[in-house]
Amino acid sequence: MERTKCSLTTLCYLEKDGSYLMMHRVKKKNDINRDKWIGVGGHAEMGESPEDCLLREVYEETGLTLTRYRFRGLVTFVLEGVETQYMCLYTADEWTGKITGDCREGILEWIQKTAVNDLPLWSGDRVFFRLLDRQAPFFSLKLSYQGDELTECVLDGTKLDWERFLLGN
C-alpha cells in the first residue's frame, strides 16, 4: 500500500461587528491560494497541538493574541498531486493587541459577512461559510479538488450536493 503525506493546518475567522477578518493572498509566490480570500492560519509545527498552531499562526499573521475561540469543524482537503490536509477550522471573537498590518502572505481586511460570497473563494470554503452562518454544530467536511474545481463534498460522512446546498435547498 502506497503511503502519502498529510499535514495538519488551522484556519481562523475572527469575527467583529458582522465581519470576518480575511486575508487576500497576493504576496507569496507559488501560493496555491494565490488571489483567493481566506482566514488566517497555517501549518502545524512538530509537537504543536491544533490550538498551539492556531494561537501562533494568528499572532504571526495579525499581531493579535486570541482570548476566546471556538473549534467549529475538521475539514479534509484532498487536492490532486498535493498532500492531504486536515484543517482545524476556528472562529474567534475576543483577542488582545492591535493588527500589525505587516503580513507577509497577504493583505488583511475586515469583510462584511454578507459580502464574503462575492469574493474569489475556493468553492468548498463557500460550503463551510454556509455551515458557520447556520451555526452548525461541530462538523466534518471532506473537500476533493482537481485543480480549482471542487469534485466531491462530503459532510459528516454523507455525500453533499454542494451546489444545491449553497442555493439553500
Number of C-alpha atoms within 10 A of each C-alpha: 3 3 5 8 8 14 13 18 22 27 23 26 22 21 19 15 10 10 17 24 20 23 24 21 22 16 14 13 9 7 12 12 16 15 17 17 23 24 21 25 26 20 18 20 14 7 8 13 11 20 15 13 23 26 18 20 23 22 18 18 22 20 18 19 18 18 11 10 19 12 18 20 20 19 24 22 20 20 18 12 8 12 13 17 18 19 22 23 24 22 19 18 15 14 13 10 11 10 14 13 13 13 16 12 18 22 16 22 14 15 19 16 16 11 10 17 14 7 13 12 17 16 19 23 15 17 20 21 16 17 18 17 11 9 10 12 11 15 17 18 24 20 19 20 17 12 11 14 12 16 15 16 23 17 17 13 11 11 12 16 13 20 14 9 13 15 8 8 8
